[in-house]
């Protein structure tokens, strides 16, 4: 059984090639499902207009943050 975890750049377990593949697959999935337009709007409001109301309008009805303790 594998013990999956997040691997941060600079750690011994970080592999740049694997990270590039993972990142590309994520972007391909989002683009295929036309979520990129929603993401673009979200980031414009979050970082551009800095409007909480408009940023929240691009999210699910009841957004939440899931905090996970790391060691």
C-alpha positions in Angstrom: 0.0 0.0 0.0 1.4 3.4 -1.0 1.5 6.4 1.4 0.7 9.3 -1.0 1.6 12.8 0.1 2.4 16.2 -1.3 5.9 16.6 -2.4 7.3 20.1 -2.3 10.0 21.6 -4.6 13.4 21.2 -3.0 12.6 18.0 -1.2 14.5 14.8 -2.1 11.3 13.2 -3.4 10.4 16.1 -5.8 10.7 15.2 -9.5 10.3 18.1 -11.9 9.3 15.8 -14.9 6.5 14.2 -12.8 5.3 17.6 -11.7 5.2 18.9 -15.3 3.1 15.9 -16.4 0.7 16.3 -13.4 0.3 20.0 -14.1 -0.3 19.5 -17.8 -2.9 16.8 -17.2 -4.7 19.1 -14.7 -4.8 21.9 -17.2 -5.9 19.6 -20.0 -8.8 18.3 -17.9 -9.9 21.8 -16.9 -9.8 23.0 -20.5 -11.7 20.0 -21.8 -14.5 20.6 -19.3 -14.5 24.4 -20.1 -13.6 25.3 -16.6 -10.9 27.6 -17.8 -13.3 30.5 -18.4 -14.6 30.2 -14.9 -11.1 29.9 -13.5 -10.0 33.0 -15.6 -12.9 35.0 -14.2 -12.2 33.8 -10.7 -8.5 34.9 -10.8 -9.4 38.2 -12.4 -11.7 39.0 -9.5 -9.4 37.5 -6.8 -6.1 39.2 -8.0 -7.3 41.9 -10.3 -10.4 43.6 -9.1 -9.9 42.1 -5.6 -13.6 41.9 -5.2 -14.7 39.3 -2.6 -18.3 39.4 -3.8 -17.3 38.8 -7.5 -14.7 36.2 -6.6 -17.3 34.3 -4.5 -19.8 34.4 -7.4 -17.4 32.1 -9.4 -17.4 29.4 -6.7 -19.9 26.8 -5.5 -23.0 27.9 -3.6 -21.4 27.1 -0.2 -17.6 27.2 -0.6 -15.4 25.9 2.2 -11.7 25.6 3.1 -10.3 22.2 4.1 -7.3 22.6 6.3 -5.0 19.6 6.5 -2.2 19.5 9.0 1.2 18.7 7.5 4.4 17.6 9.3 
